Amino acid sequence: MKRLLAFLLCICLAVGLLGCGAGDGYVPTGDGLTWDEDYTGPTYTHDDGQAQVLTLTWYTDRSLNPYICTDFTNQALFSLLYQGLFATDRNYNTEPVLCENYRVSEDMKTYTFYPAKATYSDGSVVTAQDIADSLNAAKASTVYQGRFLHVQEILLTEDGGVAVTLDTAYEDLPLLLDMPIVKSSTLASDVPLGTGPYKMEGSGNAALLRRRADWWCKATMTVTAETISLLPAESVTQIRDTFEFETLDLVCADPGSDRYADYRCDYELWDCENGIFLYLACNMNSLVFNIPEIRSALTGAVDRETLAATYYRGFARTATLPASPQSPYYNKTLASRYGYDGGEKLTAAYAAAQLPGDTVVKLLVNGDDSLRARVARDIADGLRSCGMTVELLALETDQYKYYLKMGWFDLYLGQTKLSPNMDLSAFFHRNGAVSWGSVDSVAMYTLCLEALANHGNFYTLHQNVMEDGRVCPILFRSYAVYATRGLLTTLTPARDNIFYYSLGRSMEKAKLANG
């Protein structure tokens, strides 16, 4: 009733309250309304001193197994149920969690991790075998397998650790290992046993989360409720309506999805980065885009800011380099060289190429994603203004994939999820998962490996990618997190981790010397 009154008041006044929705012109910064980067204060209680009451939602017919689940609504519960070897904050800083100590070989091709004295929700202790089995399950999964591109073996060591062997030197491997570790015997379960602050009780419509009295670490968290009610989810509109008019306290929504339902009530709002990367990529066999001057000028013809504002409701960070602007790999000074110029350079480069008058640029996009198809339409209009004749091919998914495989395009608008260390190997490796149109390159792949070995080399990698132009970054998407006002004010969502919390541990102190 309280939410209903607030909602009706919004309509009557025709203005948003302090936390109005993105559809009302609000542009999220990811900072919520009371963001304090140095917050270390007490856990939340209501002003009247009562214990926190919290209700979340989930799809009961979809798994909570982290190696299977691809639904972001269910994934929102993961940071309450599970923990990883490491945790990563919103600025891509890493800290140890289930890893007590670790060692790195001198060539940075072998990492050995030693488990913390942590326990699962059934009281059993986390073992090296659990860690090895969980990492191997993640490696085999469609959810995390991209992070294991360079991982050769995951083996137990005689001194009680887990050794991860790589085919190339890696400086920031822990950044990739924040995925949940679960008890080996429950790997196939829809709700495996985890080490997080809550455990699942009941099932289906009767499920709830109960705070663990025996939780092995006592971190300060924004979420402190003794029990968390779980309302069954049916659709994005049902989730929105339940949040606006009933008792649901927090939801995760995807403004970049065709199924997004706009919110029109009083709330607090954050963004949660998800690593989803929108980009253009050229066919290197194209009559047009085998010309380096045209490829490198393409970035100046893409009005990223307008695309983000028009189609992603502000829940996207524009990027002129192939890395999230939130990551430490993104150099803003370098990025400023490749921004929108109204298509001036592309117009000049295309005219200078003196291509035949009947040349047609085929821009390929997945038409089943209607939002992405609309973005492609605007990009096509921008290319036409530069003198190109553009044919937009918005195809259904299977046909779109077939055209990619056959190389029947000049340019395509793609979307992929980059790993947290922003590895571009999948573009430039000969058999890379997104190396369509012969964008693979030995030189570029070598630069990728050099960047993995030393992140100071990302500057050189990104400079070469942009000067070459075969991949043109556009933006990185985010999820929207809506919460009841005043309930979770200190929420600090990290990438794919809405309820991020810190244990206050140091990577430096956890690292062991080689001996």
Number of C-alpha atoms within 10 A of each C-alpha: 10 10 18 14 13 18 18 13 16 17 13 9 9 9 11 18 16 12 18 20 22 19 14 14 12 15 16 18 14 21 16 22 19 12 14 13 9 6 9 11 10 9 14 21 18 11 8 6 8 9 13 18 16 20 18 25 25 25 18 18 11 15 19 23 21 26 23 17 17 15 14 17 21 21 20 22 19 23 23 24 25 22 20 24 25 20 28 25 17 19 13 18 13 21 23 27 24 24 24 19 20 23 19 20 14 10 11 18 20 23 20 22 28 22 22 18 13 19 21 24 24 13 12 12 17 21 20 21 17 20 28 22 22 22 26 16 20 23 19 14 15 13 16 20 17 20 20 19 15 16 17 13 15 20 17 18 13 7 8 14 23 25 21 20 19 19 14 17 21 22 18 16 22 21 20 20 22 20 23 26 29 27 23 18 11 14 19 12 11 16 17 24 24 26 30 25 26 26 23 20 12 9 11 15 13 12 17 20 22 18 20 17 11 13 18 18 14 10 13 16 20 21 23 19 18 15 19 21 19 22 21 18 20 13 13 18 15 13 24 24 16 18 24 23 16 14 17 21 21 24 23 24 24 23 23 22 15 12 13 14 18 17 19 22 26 24 25 22 27 24 27 25 24 22 20 19 24 21 19 23 26 25 23 21 16 17 14 22 22 15 17 15 20 23 24 23 26 29 29 21 23 25 19 22 17 13 21 21 16 11 17 20 21 26 27 31 21 24 25 28 29 28 26 28 19 14 15 16 21 20 17 12 8 16 18 12 14 22 20 19 15 16 22 15 20 25 21 15 20 20 14 11 12 8 11 8 8 8 12 14 21 18 23 26 31 23 18 15 16 14 18 21 20 16 17 25 19 15 22 22 14 18 20 16 16 21 14 21 17 20 16 20 19 21 18 13 14 11 13 19 16 12 19 20 14 10 17 18 23 23 26 26 20 17 19 13 15 20 19 21 22 22 19 24 25 19 23 25 21 17 13 15 13 22 21 25 23 18 21 21 15 11 12 21 19 15 22 26 22 20 25 23 20 14 19 13 16 25 17 15 23 25 18 15 20 24 16 18 24 27 26 27 26 27 27 27 27 26 24 24 22 23 23 21 16 15 20 24 18 23 24 24 21 22 21 22 23 26 19 20 21 16 14 11 13 12 19 11 11 17 16 14 9 9 5
